[in-house]
Amino acid sequence: MLKIILVGIIVVLVYSQPDLRLTVADWLRTASDFLIESVKVEPK
């Protein structure tokens, strides 16, 4: 559920502010790190 929310936020950022690609890239990096840690905490 949380992953879907994060993806939605990223998509909104990409489509609403295409000029801030560096910011979006930074966001993706942060989200990726967060998801990786989530997977480590809750292995499937």
C-alpha positions as CSV (number, residue, x, y, z in Angstrom):
1,M,0.0,0.0,0.0
2,L,2.8,2.4,1.0
3,K,4.7,1.6,-2.2
4,I,1.7,2.5,-4.3
5,I,1.4,5.9,-2.5
6,L,5.1,6.6,-3.1
7,V,4.8,5.7,-6.8
8,G,1.8,8.0,-7.0
9,I,3.6,10.9,-5.5
10,I,6.6,10.4,-7.8
11,V,4.3,10.2,-10.9
12,V,2.5,13.4,-9.8
13,L,5.8,15.2,-9.3
14,V,7.1,14.1,-12.8
15,Y,3.9,15.2,-14.5
16,S,3.3,18.4,-12.6
17,Q,6.8,19.7,-12.6
18,P,8.8,18.2,-15.5
19,D,11.4,20.9,-15.2
20,L,12.6,19.7,-11.8
21,R,14.1,16.4,-13.1
22,L,17.0,16.6,-10.7
23,T,14.6,16.9,-7.8
24,V,12.6,14.0,-9.1
25,A,15.7,11.9,-9.5
26,D,16.7,12.7,-5.9
27,W,13.2,11.7,-4.9
28,L,13.5,8.5,-6.7
29,R,16.8,7.7,-5.0
30,T,15.3,8.4,-1.6
31,A,12.2,6.4,-2.3
32,S,14.4,3.5,-3.6
33,D,16.5,3.5,-0.5
34,F,13.3,3.6,1.6
35,L,11.7,0.7,-0.3
36,I,15.0,-1.3,0.0
37,E,15.0,-0.8,3.8
38,S,11.3,-1.7,3.9
39,V,12.0,-5.0,2.1
40,K,14.8,-5.7,4.5
41,V,12.5,-5.2,7.5
42,E,9.7,-7.2,5.9
43,P,11.1,-9.9,3.7
44,K,8.5,-11.5,1.4
